[in-house]
């Protein structure tokens, strides 16, 4: 591998403190004073946690409905596993790990979709 790595982090991996420093250097006082970054982070946490909870409840309901029907045993198990992964996404989102929460929610929905294919 030739060349040197970049010294700056990509914009999507910068911390809130780094972004505040960038705003301070740019002289954009309105964005710094309004706490816009804190509000965006709070909204992202709520969205990730809420999405994880809704998907976990939907997966749990689907698992219960499929378990009471004539579906093969693998179907409700897949729904339950997908619901567990979505519940993990809700926990990650509530703790501020929104990127990991997004990937966990996507993985949980994919597991539930796989369970739907077995039906």
N, C-alpha and C positions, 0 to 999 in steps of 0.2 A: 504494500500500500504506500503510495507516494503522496506527498503533500502533507500539510499540517491541518489539524482540525480547526474549525471555526472557533473563535473565542467567545462569540455571543451565542446564547441559547436561541433556538427557534422561537417565534412569538408565542406558540401554543404551549411552550414549556416554561415560560418565564413565571416567576412568582409575583404575587401582588406587590411586594416591596420593590421588585425590579421595575414593574410597570409604573409605580409611583415615582421612582427615581427618573425614569424616562420622561414622565409627564412634567416633573419638576425641571428637568433640563430643557424641555421644549417650551416651558413657560406657560403651559395651558392651565391656568389657575382655576377655571370653572370646574373642570373635571376632577381636579384634585380635591377641591373644597366640598363638592357635593357628595362625596363618598360613592360615586357611581360604580367604582370597582367593587366595593363591598356589597352594594345592592345587587349587582350582576352575579356575584359569587353566591349570595344568599338565594337568589332566584334559581340558580343552577342546582344548588343543593336540594331545594324544595321540589323542583321538577324531577330530579333523579330519584329522590326518595318516594315521591308520589307515584311515579311511573312504576317503580319496582313493587310498591304495595298493590297497585291495581292489577298488575300482571300476575303477582303471586296469588291474589284472591281469585282471579279468573282461572288460573291453572288449578288451584285447589278445587274450585267448583266443578271444573271439567273432569278432574280425576274422580271426584265423588259421583258425578253423574255417570261416567263411563264404568265405574266399578259396580254400580247397581244394575247396569245393563248386561247385554250379552257379548260385550266386546272381549277380545282376548286379554289375558292378564297383563301383557306388556303395555297395553295402551294406558290404563290408569297409572301405572308405574312411571311411564314417560312423562305424563302430565304432572305427576307429583314431583318428580325430579326437576322438571322445568320450573315448577312453582317454587321449589327450594332455591334454585339458582336466582330466580327473580327476587326472592326475599333477601338473598345475599346482596343483590343489586340495591335494594332499598336501604340496607344497612350501610353499604359503601357510600351511597348518595347522601345519607344523613351525616356521615362523617366527613364529607367534603371531597371524597374521591370520585368525582363525577365522571371522569373518563373511564375509570375501571367499572363504575356502575353502569355506564352505557354499554360497555362490552359484555358485562354479565347479563344485562337485560336482553341483549340480542341473543346471547348464547341460550338463555332460558327459553326464549320464544322459539328458537330453532329446535331445542329439545322437545318442546311441546308439539311443534309441527311434525317432527319425526314420529312422535307417538300417534299423531293423526294419520300418518301414512300406514301404520300397522293395522288400522281399522278396516 
